[in-house]
Amino acid sequence: MLHSLYASNQNHKIVVHILDGGISFKNRLKLFLLFKRLKFKFKFYKIDYSKIINAPISNHISFASYNRIFLSTAISNRIDKILYLDCDLIVLKDISSFFEFNLENYYLGAVCEIVDEETKNRLELGKEFHYFNAGVQIINLKKWRDENFEKILINFINQNKEKIISHDQDVLNFCAKGNWLILDFKYNVTHFFYYPDKYPHIFFNIQLEEYHDIKKNAIIVHFTSQDKPWTLESTHPKKDLYFKYLLSYYQLFFTKLKA
């Protein structure tokens, strides 16, 4: 993800904020070396989970999934807006347009995720509210701080454990309902778009032309299903993108490092 971000945004000065929920020394060293190569400025933030010790986790989902709820207090007060990116995605284009959205009245901007009625009912969304994918968000940190949104999120986790299945994504959707900006699908093209036989354009309530345009002009491709491109059995139609940036990442590491 980081190398694709670099490759697609070389005209920008990028600062990467790493939310550290237990990164090993070996992996921290890899990140230090990568940032040196990419000439990214970076900061690490150790996350304290003591306030959400009873939050639901699973075999493959740790407390680190809840990292983003601590953004407004972890990140400097001088930063009012930040782009959150999951690690299982590829950035294909310039990200500057994320920062042009007017978020004054919104906690965040994100892309709709298509979910069943049971999910919407569980989170009390009803027909009038949408559900978003939390892996790509442009976040209004100022509004989070002004309204103590972090406390709202933490209180929901501690008081509504039975409502939470998709971890912090459910938490954010419940607490931000009606107060988030819907972004075009191209800002977070999830796996649904790459299986047209199962999820045709009508699944997204859009026209066929728009459906093709979203895939053609994707800004971010997000590997949201269990079919991750780094698994041997992967059949994801866009797994070549992962290997393209994996290869260029290794090539970068094995070139001579300039002082």
N, C-alpha and C positions, 0 to 999 in steps of 0.2 A: 504493500500500500504506500509506504513512505517513498519508495523509489519511483513509483508511478506518479505520485504527487510532485516530486521533483522534476521528472521528465516532462510533465505537462504544464509546469508553472515556473520555468526558469527565469522569467522576467520579473518575478516577485521576490521580495525578501520575506522569507517564511520563518515564523517562530513556532516550534512544535512543543506542545505541553503534554508531557507523558504522565498519565494517571497511574501510579504505581501501586498495584494491589498485591505485590509480592514477586516482582521480577527478580530472577536469579542474578547472581553476580556475573555469570557468563553471558547472559542475555543483555544485561546492562552494558557490558563491555562491547558487545556487538553493536548496540545502539550508539554508543559513544563514537565508535569507529565510523559507522554509517553517517552520522551527523557531521563528522569531520570531513568526510568525502564530499557530502552534498553541500557543505557550507551552510547548513541550517543552524540557526540559533535554537537552543532547546533548554527546557527546564523539566525536572522531575518533581512530582508531588506524591509524597507518601500518604495513602488514604487510610483513615482510621474508621474501622467498621463497628466500633463499640456502640454507636447509636442505633444500629440496625442488626444487632446480633441475632435476632429472631427472623430475619428476612428469609423467605424460601430460597433454597439453592437446590442443585441436583448433582448427579454424577459428573456431568460435563459443564455445568454452569456454577461458577464460584461466586463469592461475594464481589469479585471484580466486575461482574455484570452491573453492579449498582454504582460504579465509580462516577458516572456522569451526574448523579444527583448532588454530588458535592462540588460541582464546578464553581458555583458562585462564591464559595468561601475559600476554595483551594487556590483559585486564580486571583491575581492582583486586582484590587479595586480600580486600577487605572484602565483595565480592559473591560469595555462595555459589551462587546460582541465577540463571539468565538464560534468557529466551525468545529463541530464534533464529528469525527470519523471513526467507524469501526475498523478493525484491522483486516477483515475478510472482504476487502473491496479493492477495486482498481480505479484510479482517477485518470480519466482520458482527456480532459480538457481543462482550460483555465477556470479556476474556482472564484475569481474576483466577483462574478455576478451574485454569488451568495451574499456578499457584503453590501450589495446595493438594495436589497429588500428593506422596506420600511417595517421594522418590527416594534415600533413605538408602543402599540397596544397589544402586543403578543409576547408570550413567553418564549416562543421559538417558531421557526419555520421548518417544515418537514414534508415528506411525501406520503400520501395515503397508502395504507396497506389494506388489502381486501380480506376481511375477516367474516366469520359466520355470525349469525344472530346470537348464538349462545355467548360468544365473547363480548358482543356489544351489550347484551343484557347483564352479564356478570359485572361489567364495569359501568353500568347505568348510563350508557351512551345514547340509547334510544335511536330513533331514526334521524334526529336532527344533527347528531354529532358524528364525525368521522374518526377513524382510528389511524394512527400513523406508525411508520417504521422508524424506530429510534436510532438506527445505525448511522444515519446522516441527518444532522440537525444544525441549523444556524441559530444560535442561542442568544437571547437578549439577557445578558448577565445583569444589566442595570435593573431591569424589571424584577428579576429573580431576587436581587438584593433588596430593592425597595419594598417588595411584598413578602419578604422572608419565605420565598418559595421552597427553599431547602427544608425548612421546618415543616411546611405543609406536606412535602413528599415523605419525610421521615415519619410524621404522625400517621400518614395513611398506611405505610408499611407496618408499623407497630400495632395498628388498630384493625387492619383488614387483611390479615395474612391469608385468609381463606379465599379472597378474591384474586390473589396474585398467582398467575400461571406463567406468563411470559416475563417474569421478573421485573426489572425496572421499566421495561417498555409498557407494561400494564400500569405501573404506578404513574408514569408520566402521562399516559393517555387519560387516566381518570382525573388527575389533578389539573391538567391543562385543557380539559375539554372546553371547547368554545373560545379558547384563548390562544390558538396557534394558527399560523399562516400556512395554507395549503400551497405547496410548491409543485411545479410541473413534474411529471413522472421521470423526465430525463435526468433529474438531479439525483435520482436514486433508483436505478433500473434493477429491480430484484429478479429472482429466478423465474417468477411467474411469466415474464415476457418472453422467455426462451423456450417455452413449451406450448406453442400455439394450438396444438391438437387438444390439449387439456384446458388451456386458458386463452381462448380467442379474444379478439378486441372487445366483444360485447361483455366479457367478464369484467372489464375495466370501465364500462359505460362510455367508451370513446369510439370514434369513427376509425375505419380501417386505415385510412391515410395517416391519421395522427398516430396510430399504433406503430406503423412502420417508421414514421418520423422519429418517434421516441427512441427506438432501437438504433436508428441510423445516427442520431445526434446525441447519444447518451453522454452525459458528463461524468457519471459514475456508474460502474457496473458492480453490483453488490451480490456476492455469493451467499444468499440468505438461506438456502435449503441445506439439508444434510449432505447433499451431493457437492462436497467441497472439491475443488480442482486438484488439491494436493493428496487426495486419497486415490489408491490404486484403481478402485472400481468406478471412479468418476466418469460420468457421461455428459457433464455440463457442456452445452454448446459453446460456451465462451471460456473454457478452461485454457485455451491457447494464450489468452491475455495474461493469465497468471504466470505461465511458463515464460512468456516473453519478458516480463519484468523480473522474474526470478533469475533468468539467464543474464540480463543486463546488470542485475544486482551483484551477481558473482563476478562478472567481468569488471565491475567497478572496484570490487575488493581486491582483485588480483593485479590491478594496475598500480604503478608506482605512486605512492602517496607524496604529494608535494608539501613542503614545510609551510 
